[in-house]
Amino acid sequence: MTQSVVRIDEATLFELLTVSSLFLVALFGTLIAYQAYRGYRRNDAQSMLYLAIGLLLLTLCPFVLNVAVTTLIDPERIVIALLENVSRLFGLVAITYSLYGHH
């Protein structure tokens, strides 16, 4: 049960680009979700709240899950991809509900 730690100065360009792109997706998704939440607060539009929640589940939560699971738990015992995909699925369901649900 040994974990491999990759130091930043030993990471390949591909690894750095992968982590950077995941971080940017989480950052921009969070910024857009915040704007949707502001729209919910300003206009009391329930659909904007579901849009904000969906965006967070689609972008920020998979990133946080990946980092938390690989940092705190042995990643071989837990299927990280399943957790990320479930979060993305719930995010898409929330966004779909924000567009087509009866509020």
Buried (B, 14 or more C-beta within 10 A) or exposed (E): EEEEEEEEEEEEEEEEEEBEEBEEBBEEBBEBBEBBBEBBEEEEBBBBBBBBBBBBBBBBBBBBBBBEBEEEEEBEEEEBEEBBEBBBEBBEBBBEBBEEEEE
